[in-house]
Amino acid sequence: MTTALLRLRTAAALAALALLATAGGVASAAPATPGAVVPAATSALGTRIVAVGDIASAGGAQARTAAIVTKRQPQRLIALGDLAYNAGSKSNFANYYNPSYGKFKAITWPVPGNHEYMTSGASGYKAYFGITGVTWWTHRIGAWTVIGLDSEKAGSSTQIAYLKSALAANNGRPTIVVWHRPRYSTGEHRNATDTQTMWATAARDRDVRIVLWGHDHDYERMSVPVTSTHSVQAFVVGTGGASLRSFATGYGPFTVKRISGTYGVLDLRLRSTGWSWFFVRTDGTVGDSGSRAL
């Protein structure tokens, strides 16, 4: 490769990264809850992310799952949508979500769910998290990249173009892609087939190792083959505090583990060589765990 060509490619890559740093980002307001949590330091165990969705409601268990989040000391919390029942309104966030999860606001990377859109334009969600633009984003943490999408905008060509651009700029970094309604699930709502384009775009990129979903109020871990040499580990984690539900059917073709009837959060440890996962119940016990290499 000539020196001139190398410089051109380097400049293009830096431009793409600059675009991703400004497009679709989440601008969070300062935490309004006393005792706000700040990111924990990276340990020898790797970067730690906690993920959970379907969180806060009147009489819900959100305080119990928030206590587990605090104990796991994550560097970031990924909030998987349907965060403040029933309609994601400003009052729902103020009355149900903020008292338990407001302390994590500064470290939260949220995606909206269908309940957020029960308030016009997800305006309550956007106001709470200080979002003034689009509802998709890209962040880097440690050796990994996390891309958040909006499953209520599954048909958006703008969002798909963003996803393709983010994946192209991210070449070589292990990646997590996040949205609310699952492409595959054996829970009450079953497969959200309208998210197929989002799924296919993400899954065929070999850097995408993990996909995270909420929506069904249960825990399910799947291994979804994409090619003979590439599979994606997918999790449904809709166990954040809203009323729990039973599975709608038996194990699906991709299901490896599933748990119903218990609240909990997913703790991910991300390393440059692989990752580990722990589904932690509110009593502190681990219902599912394991590790994979890159």
QUIZI-V777395 format. One record per residue. RES is the residue in one small letter. D_FIRST is the distance of its C-alpha to the first C-alpha in Angstrom with 1 decimal. Layout:
res->RES d_first->D_FIRST
res->RES d_first->D_FIRST
This chain:
res->m d_first->0.0
res->t d_first->3.8
res->t d_first->6.7
res->a d_first->8.4
res->l d_first->6.5
res->l d_first->6.6
res->r d_first->10.1
res->l d_first->11.1
res->r d_first->10.5
res->t d_first->12.3
res->a d_first->15.0
res->a d_first->15.6
res->a d_first->16.1
res->l d_first->18.4
res->a d_first->20.3
res->a d_first->20.9
res->l d_first->22.2
res->a d_first->24.4
res->l d_first->25.8
res->l d_first->26.7
res->a d_first->28.4
res->t d_first->30.7
res->a d_first->31.2
res->g d_first->33.8
res->g d_first->34.5
res->v d_first->38.0
res->a d_first->39.9
res->s d_first->42.7
res->a d_first->45.8
res->a d_first->47.3
res->p d_first->49.1
res->a d_first->52.7
res->t d_first->54.0
res->p d_first->55.3
res->g d_first->53.6
res->a d_first->50.1
res->v d_first->47.6
res->v d_first->44.5
res->p d_first->41.4
res->a d_first->42.0
res->a d_first->39.8
res->t d_first->37.1
res->s d_first->38.7
res->a d_first->37.7
res->l d_first->38.4
res->g d_first->35.5
res->t d_first->35.4
res->r d_first->38.5
res->i d_first->38.9
res->v d_first->42.2
res->a d_first->42.4
res->v d_first->45.6
res->g d_first->47.0
res->d d_first->50.3
res->i d_first->51.7
res->a d_first->54.7
res->s d_first->58.0
res->a d_first->61.6
res->g d_first->62.9
res->g d_first->59.5
res->a d_first->58.1
res->q d_first->55.3
res->a d_first->56.9
res->r d_first->56.6
res->t d_first->53.0
res->a d_first->52.2
res->a d_first->53.9
res->i d_first->51.6
res->v d_first->48.5
res->t d_first->49.9
res->k d_first->50.5
res->r d_first->46.9
res->q d_first->45.5
res->p d_first->42.3
res->q d_first->39.6
res->r d_first->39.4
res->l d_first->41.8
res->i d_first->40.6
res->a d_first->43.5
res->l d_first->43.3
res->g d_first->45.6
res->d d_first->49.3
res->l d_first->49.8
res->a d_first->53.1
res->y d_first->55.7
res->n d_first->57.1
res->a d_first->55.4
res->g d_first->52.8
res->s d_first->55.0
res->k d_first->55.1
res->s d_first->58.4
res->n d_first->56.9
res->f d_first->54.1
res->a d_first->56.6
res->n d_first->59.3
res->y d_first->57.4
res->y d_first->53.8
res->n d_first->53.9
res->p d_first->56.7
res->s d_first->54.8
res->y d_first->51.1
res->g d_first->51.1
res->k d_first->50.4
res->f d_first->47.0
res->k d_first->46.1
res->a d_first->43.7
res->i d_first->41.6
res->t d_first->41.9
res->w d_first->39.2
res->p d_first->41.4
res->v d_first->41.1
res->p d_first->44.1
res->g d_first->46.3
res->n d_first->48.8
res->h d_first->51.6
res->e d_first->49.8
res->y d_first->50.0
res->m d_first->53.7
res->t d_first->53.7
res->s d_first->52.5
res->g d_first->48.8
res->a d_first->48.5
res->s d_first->49.8
res->g d_first->51.4
res->y d_first->48.2
res->k d_first->46.2
res->a d_first->48.9
res->y d_first->49.1
res->f d_first->45.3
res->g d_first->44.8
res->i d_first->42.5
res->t d_first->42.5
res->g d_first->39.6
res->v d_first->38.3
res->t d_first->39.1
res->w d_first->35.6
res->w d_first->33.3
res->t d_first->30.4
res->h d_first->30.7
res->r d_first->28.8
res->i d_first->30.8
res->g d_first->29.7
res->a d_first->26.9
res->w d_first->28.0
res->t d_first->28.0
res->v d_first->31.2
res->i d_first->31.5
res->g d_first->35.0
res->l d_first->36.3
res->d d_first->39.6
res->s d_first->41.2
res->e d_first->43.9
res->k d_first->41.1
res->a d_first->39.8
res->g d_first->39.8
res->s d_first->37.9
res->s d_first->34.9
res->t d_first->33.9
res->q d_first->33.9
res->i d_first->31.9
res->a d_first->29.3
res->y d_first->29.2
res->l d_first->28.9
res->k d_first->26.0
res->s d_first->24.2
res->a d_first->25.1
res->l d_first->23.9
res->a d_first->20.5
res->a d_first->20.1
res->n d_first->21.4
res->n d_first->18.9
res->g d_first->19.5
res->r d_first->22.8
res->p d_first->26.1
res->t d_first->28.1
res->i d_first->31.8
res->v d_first->32.9
res->v d_first->36.5
res->w d_first->39.1
res->h d_first->42.9
res->r d_first->44.2
res->p d_first->42.9
res->r d_first->41.5
res->y d_first->43.3
res->s d_first->46.5
res->t d_first->49.9
res->g d_first->51.5
res->e d_first->54.0
res->h d_first->51.6
res->r d_first->49.7
res->n d_first->46.3
res->a d_first->45.1
res->t d_first->43.8
res->d d_first->42.9
res->t d_first->40.0
res->q d_first->38.3
res->t d_first->35.5
res->m d_first->34.8
res->w d_first->34.9
res->a d_first->32.8
res->t d_first->30.1
res->a d_first->30.0
res->a d_first->30.8
res->r d_first->28.1
res->d d_first->25.4
res->r d_first->25.0
res->d d_first->24.7
res->v d_first->28.2
res->r d_first->30.6
res->i d_first->33.8
res->v d_first->35.7
res->l d_first->38.8
res->w d_first->41.8
res->g d_first->45.4
res->h d_first->48.2
res->d d_first->50.1
res->h d_first->52.3
res->d d_first->51.5
res->y d_first->48.7
res->e d_first->46.7
res->r d_first->43.6
res->m d_first->41.8
res->s d_first->38.9
res->v d_first->37.6
res->p d_first->35.5
res->v d_first->32.7
res->t d_first->31.2
res->s d_first->32.2
res->t d_first->29.7
res->h d_first->29.8
res->s d_first->32.9
res->v d_first->33.6
res->q d_first->36.4
res->a d_first->38.6
res->f d_first->41.5
res->v d_first->44.5
res->v d_first->46.1
res->g d_first->48.8
res->t d_first->51.2
res->g d_first->51.2
res->g d_first->54.9
res->a d_first->55.9
res->s d_first->58.3
res->l d_first->57.1
res->r d_first->57.1
res->s d_first->57.4
res->f d_first->54.9
res->a d_first->55.7
res->t d_first->55.0
res->g d_first->54.2
res->y d_first->50.8
res->g d_first->48.1
res->p d_first->45.7
res->f d_first->43.0
res->t d_first->45.5
res->v d_first->45.3
res->k d_first->47.6
res->r d_first->49.8
res->i d_first->52.4
res->s d_first->55.0
res->g d_first->57.8
res->t d_first->56.1
res->y d_first->54.3
res->g d_first->51.2
res->v d_first->47.6
res->l d_first->44.3
res->d d_first->42.8
res->l d_first->39.1
res->r d_first->37.5
res->l d_first->33.7
res->r d_first->31.6
res->s d_first->28.0
res->t d_first->29.0
res->g d_first->31.5
res->w d_first->34.5
res->s d_first->38.3
res->w d_first->40.9
res->f d_first->44.6
res->f d_first->47.0
res->v d_first->49.6
res->r d_first->53.0
res->t d_first->55.1
res->d d_first->57.3
res->g d_first->54.3
res->t d_first->54.1
res->v d_first->50.8
res->g d_first->51.1
res->d d_first->47.7
res->s d_first->44.9
res->g d_first->42.1
res->s d_first->38.4
res->r d_first->35.2
res->a d_first->32.0
res->l d_first->28.6
